[in-house]
């Protein structure tokens, strides 16, 4: 019952599905971070089925935009909001504290708007460019990889301030931290390989590289990671994973 309850709170944290999170739901979601790739795979499956079905009736570019909109809706736009905040903070000239303050500002500036426009529109176009025969598998793998990238960040990084990232970083820095990371890695890898066979290594590698790059940038610019950095990482990994799949011959 404990595992099911933990998965329920993880699903409630990562999506808007009304599963009824507990009062300590965020703490439970943090404790069950290794299950993030499973929730990601479910998000990818739901989106992939929708895109696959709509492509039988509508132009692919329109379906790509609808597919992106469905993911944003299903996840409550939380990660996309982090992407916009990250873009604003990166455009700020000042100390790490100043940048974090800008990141926490609810207003969206030019930096966030431009970054969000480029990343989200490119994601929609990438969905549209996928071969219909692999669109479901590709979205499953990319979403699982994007969630693993968040787990990897929590394991390797430190919080820039006390905020939403803190319980997740603490959970991945506690007892059995390497085991927890290993579980998340093998779950994400198994999902990606089951979806795309050997090509499933591509989104996994893309996710790890983007997560590492974002860790380096965040440490230099903000003094650590934040919830917004994790959200931005999720959006960037999804895009880079899909682009990486598209460059493989015969997989478009």
Residue frames relative to the residue before (quaternion, step in Angstrom):
aa qw qx qy qz dx dy dz
X 1.0000 0.0000 0.0000 0.0000 0.00 0.00 0.00
X 0.6174 0.5615 -0.3429 0.4312 3.57 1.10 -0.72
X 0.6537 0.5070 -0.3132 0.4664 3.57 0.97 -0.86
X 0.6602 0.5050 -0.3115 0.4605 3.58 0.90 -0.90
X 0.6520 0.5074 -0.3148 0.4673 3.56 1.00 -0.79
X 0.6397 0.5210 -0.3185 0.4668 3.57 1.04 -0.77
X 0.6556 0.4977 -0.3054 0.4788 3.57 0.99 -0.84
X 0.6106 0.5531 -0.3437 0.4506 3.57 1.07 -0.76
X 0.6972 0.4611 -0.2759 0.4744 3.58 0.87 -0.93
X 0.6115 0.5341 -0.3479 0.4688 3.58 1.10 -0.61
X 0.6473 0.5026 -0.3084 0.4830 3.57 0.99 -0.85
X 0.6711 0.5003 -0.2999 0.4576 3.57 0.96 -0.82
X 0.6549 0.5094 -0.3151 0.4609 3.57 1.10 -0.66
X 0.7521 0.4198 -0.2150 0.4603 3.58 0.90 -0.91
X 0.7753 0.2235 -0.1349 0.5751 3.58 1.22 -0.33
X 0.5062 -0.6234 0.4885 0.3414 3.56 -1.32 -0.01
X 0.3405 0.7393 -0.5127 0.2733 3.60 1.22 0.26
X 0.3832 -0.7716 0.4619 0.2109 3.62 -0.61 1.09
X 0.0817 0.8284 -0.5456 0.0969 3.57 0.37 1.23
X 0.4673 -0.6887 0.4369 0.3412 3.58 1.24 -0.25
X 0.0843 -0.8240 0.5600 0.0186 3.57 0.23 1.26
X 0.4850 -0.6516 0.5034 0.2947 3.55 -1.14 0.69
X 0.6891 -0.4647 0.3443 0.4365 3.58 -1.28 0.21
X 0.7434 0.3170 -0.1906 0.5572 3.57 1.09 -0.72
X 0.1771 0.8503 -0.4805 0.1211 3.55 1.19 0.62
X 0.6552 0.5046 -0.3271 0.4573 3.59 0.96 -0.80
X 0.6377 0.5158 -0.3260 0.4701 3.58 1.00 -0.79
X 0.6600 0.4929 -0.3117 0.4736 3.58 0.99 -0.77
X 0.6224 0.5285 -0.3377 0.4681 3.58 1.03 -0.77
X 0.6353 0.5218 -0.3245 0.4678 3.58 1.04 -0.76
X 0.6655 0.5057 -0.3017 0.4585 3.58 0.96 -0.83
X 0.7414 0.3612 -0.2053 0.5270 3.56 1.16 -0.59
X 0.1744 0.8243 -0.5173 0.1503 3.58 1.08 0.67
X 0.6080 0.5621 -0.3810 0.4115 3.65 0.95 -0.61
X 0.6522 0.5077 -0.3234 0.4608 3.60 1.21 -0.36
X 0.3747 0.7555 -0.4737 0.2540 3.62 1.24 -0.07
X 0.6661 0.5037 -0.3392 0.4330 3.67 0.81 -0.84
X 0.5976 0.5547 -0.3710 0.4444 3.61 1.10 -0.57
X 0.6608 0.4822 -0.3045 0.4879 3.58 0.92 -0.89
X 0.6210 0.5431 -0.3360 0.4544 3.57 1.02 -0.76
X 0.6525 0.5169 -0.3124 0.4576 3.56 0.96 -0.87
X 0.6377 0.5189 -0.3247 0.4676 3.60 1.03 -0.74
X 0.6303 0.5160 -0.3268 0.4792 3.58 1.05 -0.80
X 0.6683 0.5022 -0.2921 0.4645 3.57 0.95 -0.90
X 0.6349 0.5314 -0.3282 0.4547 3.57 1.02 -0.79
X 0.6702 0.4968 -0.3040 0.4600 3.58 0.85 -0.95
X 0.6756 0.4845 -0.2921 0.4728 3.57 0.94 -0.90
X 0.6558 0.5324 -0.3101 0.4362 3.56 0.95 -0.89
X 0.6443 0.5110 -0.3211 0.4698 3.57 0.97 -0.82
X 0.6412 0.5181 -0.3221 0.4655 3.58 0.99 -0.82
X 0.6773 0.4888 -0.2934 0.4651 3.59 0.85 -0.98
X 0.6437 0.5307 -0.3154 0.4521 3.57 0.93 -0.93
X 0.6916 0.4845 -0.2844 0.4540 3.57 0.90 -0.87
X 0.6937 0.4900 -0.2818 0.4465 3.57 0.91 -0.91
X 0.6133 0.5781 -0.3547 0.4048 3.58 1.09 -0.63
X 0.5685 0.5806 -0.3880 0.4349 3.58 1.23 -0.21
X 0.7808 0.3291 -0.1560 0.5077 3.59 1.21 -0.45
X 0.7936 0.2983 -0.1252 0.5154 3.58 1.08 -0.71
X 0.6139 -0.5295 0.4196 0.4083 3.61 -1.20 0.39
X 0.6042 -0.6236 0.3652 0.3357 3.55 -1.01 0.86
X 0.6362 0.5385 -0.3500 0.4276 3.62 0.96 -0.73
X 0.6435 0.5005 -0.3173 0.4844 3.56 1.02 -0.77
X 0.6509 0.5148 -0.3146 0.4609 3.57 0.97 -0.85
X 0.6187 0.5466 -0.3426 0.4484 3.58 1.05 -0.74
X 0.6588 0.4932 -0.3054 0.4791 3.58 0.98 -0.82
X 0.6470 0.5036 -0.3216 0.4737 3.58 0.99 -0.80
X 0.6387 0.5360 -0.3257 0.4457 3.57 0.99 -0.83
X 0.6487 0.4949 -0.3127 0.4863 3.56 0.96 -0.84
X 0.6498 0.5227 -0.3190 0.4504 3.57 0.92 -0.88
X 0.6379 0.5276 -0.3295 0.4540 3.58 1.03 -0.75
X 0.6432 0.5070 -0.3257 0.4724 3.60 0.97 -0.81
X 0.6545 0.5128 -0.3144 0.4580 3.57 0.92 -0.90
X 0.6525 0.5062 -0.3096 0.4713 3.56 0.99 -0.82
X 0.6847 0.5091 -0.2880 0.4350 3.57 0.85 -1.02
X 0.7437 0.3774 -0.2102 0.5101 3.57 1.08 -0.71
X 0.5126 -0.6870 0.3995 0.3251 3.57 1.23 0.23
X 0.5081 -0.6731 0.3904 0.3693 3.59 1.27 0.43
X 0.3369 0.7764 -0.4874 0.2151 3.62 1.20 0.24
X 0.7003 0.4589 -0.2810 0.4690 3.58 0.84 -0.95
X 0.6391 0.5232 -0.3260 0.4599 3.57 1.00 -0.78
X 0.6117 0.5358 -0.3423 0.4708 3.57 1.08 -0.71
X 0.6312 0.5238 -0.3244 0.4712 3.58 1.06 -0.75
X 0.6184 0.5466 -0.3362 0.4537 3.57 1.05 -0.75
X 0.6660 0.4971 -0.3008 0.4678 3.59 0.92 -0.89
X 0.6641 0.4983 -0.3031 0.4678 3.59 0.95 -0.88
X 0.6240 0.5343 -0.3283 0.4662 3.57 1.05 -0.77
X 0.6537 0.5202 -0.3116 0.4527 3.59 0.95 -0.85
X 0.6416 0.5144 -0.3207 0.4699 3.58 1.01 -0.78
X 0.6758 0.5053 -0.2967 0.4472 3.57 0.91 -0.94
X 0.6497 0.5276 -0.3210 0.4433 3.58 1.00 -0.75
X 0.6689 0.4884 -0.2986 0.4742 3.59 1.16 -0.51
X 0.5671 0.6190 -0.3693 0.3987 3.57 1.28 -0.27
X 0.2339 -0.7441 0.6095 0.1418 3.57 -0.99 0.89
X 0.5038 0.6312 -0.4567 0.3730 3.57 -0.56 1.12
X 0.7300 -0.3995 0.3175 0.4547 3.52 -1.31 -0.30
X 0.6712 -0.4666 0.3691 0.4422 3.61 -1.25 0.21
X 0.6314 0.5375 -0.3330 0.4489 3.58 1.02 -0.76
X 0.6385 0.5184 -0.3182 0.4714 3.58 1.04 -0.82
X 0.6602 0.5171 -0.3031 0.4526 3.57 0.98 -0.89
X 0.6455 0.5066 -0.3180 0.4750 3.58 1.01 -0.81
X 0.6245 0.5397 -0.3338 0.4554 3.57 1.04 -0.78
X 0.6487 0.4949 -0.3121 0.4867 3.58 0.99 -0.80
X 0.6332 0.5477 -0.3265 0.4387 3.57 1.00 -0.82
X 0.7124 0.4497 -0.2481 0.4782 3.57 1.05 -0.76
X 0.4953 0.6464 -0.4311 0.3885 3.59 1.27 -0.13
X 0.4321 -0.7292 0.4626 0.2600 3.64 -0.73 0.97
X 0.5880 0.5717 -0.3743 0.4327 3.61 1.21 -0.33
X 0.2932 -0.7478 0.5711 0.1691 3.59 -1.07 0.76
X 0.2188 -0.7964 0.5565 0.0905 3.55 -0.82 1.07
X 0.7709 -0.3657 0.2582 0.4532 3.54 -1.34 -0.16
X 0.6361 0.5494 -0.3357 0.4252 3.57 0.99 -0.80
X 0.6863 0.4737 -0.2755 0.4783 3.55 0.91 -0.92
X 0.6397 0.5373 -0.3223 0.4453 3.56 1.00 -0.87
X 0.6928 0.4779 -0.2852 0.4586 3.59 0.86 -0.94
X 0.6586 0.4958 -0.3160 0.4696 3.59 0.91 -0.88
X 0.6625 0.5096 -0.3090 0.4538 3.57 0.90 -0.89
X 0.6428 0.5324 -0.3230 0.4463 3.57 0.97 -0.87
X 0.6866 0.4843 -0.2865 0.4603 3.58 0.86 -0.97
X 0.7128 0.4650 -0.2741 0.4479 3.59 0.76 -1.05
X 0.7217 0.4543 -0.2700 0.4470 3.59 0.76 -0.98
X 0.6557 0.4850 -0.3289 0.4761 3.60 0.95 -0.75
X 0.6397 0.5147 -0.3285 0.4668 3.60 1.01 -0.75
X 0.6176 0.5392 -0.3391 0.4613 3.57 1.08 -0.68
X 0.6551 0.5047 -0.3096 0.4693 3.57 0.93 -0.89
X 0.6656 0.4936 -0.3048 0.4694 3.59 0.94 -0.86
X 0.6312 0.5332 -0.3328 0.4544 3.58 1.05 -0.71
X 0.6188 0.5227 -0.3364 0.4803 3.57 1.03 -0.76
X 0.6707 0.5141 -0.2952 0.4458 3.54 0.93 -0.93
X 0.6912 0.4987 -0.2762 0.4441 3.59 1.08 -0.71
X 0.5262 0.6433 -0.4143 0.3710 3.60 1.21 -0.33
X 0.5219 -0.6044 0.5025 0.3314 3.54 -1.12 0.71
X 0.5392 -0.6554 0.4160 0.3266 3.59 -0.83 0.95
X 0.6347 0.5599 -0.3386 0.4111 3.59 1.06 -0.64
X 0.7802 0.2827 -0.1703 0.5313 3.63 1.16 -0.38
X 0.3793 0.7576 -0.4785 0.2308 3.61 1.20 0.11
X 0.6502 0.5060 -0.3310 0.4599 3.62 0.94 -0.78
X 0.6757 0.5009 -0.2921 0.4552 3.57 0.87 -0.99
X 0.6615 0.5202 -0.3088 0.4432 3.57 0.97 -0.88
X 0.6797 0.4770 -0.2963 0.4719 3.59 0.94 -0.82
X 0.5965 0.5406 -0.3630 0.4692 3.59 1.07 -0.61
X 0.7008 0.4722 -0.2730 0.4598 3.58 0.83 -1.01
X 0.6758 0.4997 -0.3102 0.4442 3.59 0.90 -0.85
X 0.6680 0.4868 -0.3080 0.4711 3.59 1.00 -0.75
X 0.6298 0.5161 -0.3362 0.4732 3.59 1.02 -0.73
X 0.6643 0.5050 -0.2973 0.4640 3.58 0.99 -0.85
X 0.6482 0.5194 -0.3281 0.4499 3.59 0.99 -0.77
X 0.6618 0.4824 -0.3117 0.4818 3.58 1.04 -0.69
X 0.6156 0.5226 -0.3567 0.4698 3.61 1.06 -0.63
X 0.6094 0.5618 -0.3549 0.4324 3.59 1.02 -0.74
X 0.6312 0.5201 -0.3330 0.4693 3.60 1.04 -0.72
X 0.6370 0.5200 -0.3208 0.4701 3.58 0.98 -0.86
X 0.6498 0.5248 -0.3100 0.4541 3.57 0.95 -0.89
X 0.6419 0.5200 -0.3184 0.4649 3.57 1.01 -0.79
X 0.6619 0.5024 -0.3088 0.4626 3.57 0.92 -0.89
X 0.6535 0.5192 -0.3025 0.4604 3.58 1.10 -0.72
X 0.7799 0.3727 -0.1724 0.4724 3.57 0.90 -0.96
X 0.7417 0.4379 -0.2264 0.4549 3.61 1.10 -0.57
X 0.3326 -0.6884 0.5993 0.2371 3.49 -1.43 -0.08
X 0.5519 -0.6285 0.4349 0.3336 3.56 -1.11 0.67
X 0.4448 -0.6865 0.5092 0.2676 3.57 -0.98 0.85
X 0.7774 -0.0493 0.0505 0.6250 3.58 1.19 -0.57
X 0.6179 -0.5175 0.4233 0.4138 3.54 -1.29 0.15
X 0.3278 0.7420 -0.5183 0.2708 3.54 -0.42 1.20
X 0.8166 -0.2618 0.1780 0.4826 3.54 -1.23 -0.47
X 0.6519 0.5263 -0.3286 0.4359 3.59 1.04 -0.65
X 0.5386 0.6936 -0.3849 0.2840 3.58 1.13 -0.65
X 0.7042 0.4501 -0.3132 0.4510 3.67 0.67 -0.89
X 0.6467 0.5170 -0.3219 0.4592 3.58 1.10 -0.64
X 0.6408 0.5002 -0.3178 0.4880 3.57 1.01 -0.78
X 0.6549 0.5124 -0.3130 0.4588 3.57 0.93 -0.86
X 0.6514 0.5210 -0.3168 0.4515 3.58 0.97 -0.84
X 0.7302 0.4136 -0.2352 0.4904 3.58 1.01 -0.82
X 0.6576 0.4554 -0.3209 0.5072 3.60 1.28 0.06
X 0.5486 0.6421 -0.3827 0.3745 3.56 1.28 -0.02
X 0.8071 -0.2479 0.2065 0.4944 3.51 -1.25 -0.54
X 0.8353 0.1439 -0.1464 0.5101 3.57 -1.06 0.82
X 0.1930 0.8307 -0.5086 0.1187 3.59 1.13 0.56
X 0.6793 0.4794 -0.3015 0.4666 3.61 0.93 -0.82
X 0.6131 0.5320 -0.3454 0.4709 3.58 1.10 -0.66
X 0.6466 0.5247 -0.3130 0.4568 3.56 0.97 -0.87
X 0.6490 0.4955 -0.3165 0.4828 3.56 0.99 -0.81
X 0.6454 0.5350 -0.3176 0.4432 3.56 0.96 -0.86
X 0.6335 0.5225 -0.3288 0.4665 3.58 1.00 -0.80
X 0.6598 0.5023 -0.3062 0.4675 3.58 0.90 -0.93
X 0.6510 0.5251 -0.3165 0.4476 3.59 0.96 -0.86
X 0.7176 0.4467 -0.2683 0.4622 3.58 0.77 -0.99
X 0.6001 0.5337 -0.3638 0.4719 3.60 1.11 -0.57
X 0.6820 0.4788 -0.2850 0.4737 3.59 0.86 -0.97
X 0.6558 0.5109 -0.3129 0.4593 3.58 0.96 -0.85
X 0.6504 0.5157 -0.3195 0.4571 3.58 0.93 -0.87
X 0.6450 0.5143 -0.3163 0.4685 3.58 0.99 -0.84
X 0.6842 0.4936 -0.2896 0.4520 3.60 0.85 -0.97
X 0.6757 0.4816 -0.2959 0.4733 3.59 0.94 -0.86
X 0.6367 0.5177 -0.3312 0.4656 3.58 1.02 -0.74
X 0.6862 0.4880 -0.2810 0.4604 3.58 1.05 -0.75
X 0.8455 0.1581 -0.0168 0.5098 3.58 0.80 -1.05
X 0.4333 -0.6840 0.4526 0.3736 3.59 1.29 0.10
X 0.8412 -0.1385 0.0845 0.5159 3.61 -0.97 -0.74
X 0.5757 0.5864 -0.3736 0.4303 3.59 1.16 -0.53
X 0.5346 0.6450 -0.3931 0.3790 3.57 1.22 -0.37
X 0.5472 0.6007 -0.3997 0.4243 3.58 1.23 -0.29
X 0.5845 0.6212 -0.3648 0.3733 3.58 1.13 -0.65
X 0.7130 0.4112 -0.2929 0.4866 3.67 0.68 -0.87
X 0.5987 0.5550 -0.3682 0.4449 3.61 1.08 -0.57
X 0.6699 0.4838 -0.2924 0.4814 3.57 0.93 -0.90
X 0.6304 0.5317 -0.3289 0.4603 3.57 0.99 -0.82
X 0.6598 0.5205 -0.3066 0.4469 3.57 0.95 -0.87
X 0.6648 0.5029 -0.3032 0.4617 3.56 0.94 -0.89
X 0.6664 0.5059 -0.3071 0.4536 3.59 0.94 -0.84
X 0.6622 0.4886 -0.3086 0.4770 3.59 0.92 -0.84
X 0.6372 0.5268 -0.3295 0.4560 3.59 0.97 -0.82
X 0.6618 0.5016 -0.3049 0.4663 3.58 0.95 -0.87
X 0.6485 0.5150 -0.3155 0.4633 3.58 0.97 -0.85
X 0.6781 0.4891 -0.2904 0.4655 3.57 0.93 -0.88
X 0.5972 0.5502 -0.3568 0.4618 3.58 1.11 -0.59
X 0.6706 0.4962 -0.2949 0.4661 3.58 0.90 -0.93
X 0.6680 0.4967 -0.2996 0.4662 3.57 0.91 -0.93
X 0.6870 0.4974 -0.2886 0.4443 3.58 0.87 -0.93
X 0.6318 0.5220 -0.3407 0.4607 3.59 1.00 -0.73
X 0.6882 0.4775 -0.2786 0.4699 3.58 0.97 -0.85
X 0.7644 0.4099 -0.2037 0.4541 3.57 0.85 -0.98
X 0.8232 0.2311 -0.0811 0.5121 3.58 0.96 -0.88
X 0.4978 -0.6538 0.4340 0.3694 3.58 1.21 -0.28
X 0.7929 -0.1199 0.0710 0.5932 3.58 1.24 0.19
X 0.6016 -0.5644 0.4168 0.3819 3.56 -1.28 -0.15
X 0.1851 -0.7492 0.6262 0.1111 3.53 -1.32 0.41
X 0.6849 -0.4417 0.3593 0.4546 3.55 -1.28 0.02
X 0.6373 0.5257 -0.3252 0.4602 3.58 1.06 -0.72
X 0.6177 0.5291 -0.3434 0.4696 3.59 1.04 -0.71
X 0.6475 0.5092 -0.3181 0.4692 3.58 0.97 -0.82
X 0.6518 0.5102 -0.3151 0.4643 3.57 0.98 -0.82
X 0.6504 0.5081 -0.3124 0.4703 3.56 0.96 -0.87
X 0.6263 0.5423 -0.3304 0.4523 3.57 1.02 -0.81
X 0.6220 0.5462 -0.3347 0.4503 3.57 0.97 -0.85
X 0.6958 0.4736 -0.2786 0.4626 3.59 0.84 -0.97
X 0.6720 0.5000 -0.2971 0.4585 3.59 0.98 -0.82
X 0.6474 0.5145 -0.3242 0.4594 3.57 0.98 -0.80
X 0.6127 0.5400 -0.3579 0.4526 3.59 0.98 -0.77
X 0.6805 0.4896 -0.2911 0.4610 3.58 0.86 -0.97
X 0.6992 0.4710 -0.2898 0.4531 3.58 0.74 -1.00
X 0.6193 0.5437 -0.3422 0.4514 3.59 1.05 -0.71
X 0.6800 0.4807 -0.2914 0.4708 3.56 0.89 -0.91
X 0.6410 0.5163 -0.3237 0.4667 3.58 1.00 -0.79
X 0.6434 0.5264 -0.3211 0.4537 3.57 1.00 -0.82
X 0.6389 0.5062 -0.3249 0.4796 3.58 1.04 -0.74
X 0.6632 0.5367 -0.3054 0.4229 3.58 0.98 -0.83
X 0.6732 0.5030 -0.3164 0.4401 3.60 1.05 -0.62
X 0.5437 0.5988 -0.4091 0.4223 3.60 1.25 -0.14
X 0.4847 -0.6878 0.4506 0.2982 3.62 -0.67 1.03
X 0.8404 0.1967 -0.1801 0.4719 3.54 -1.16 0.83
X 0.6372 0.5154 -0.3487 0.4546 3.61 1.24 0.19
X 0.4787 0.6536 -0.4615 0.3615 3.60 1.20 0.15
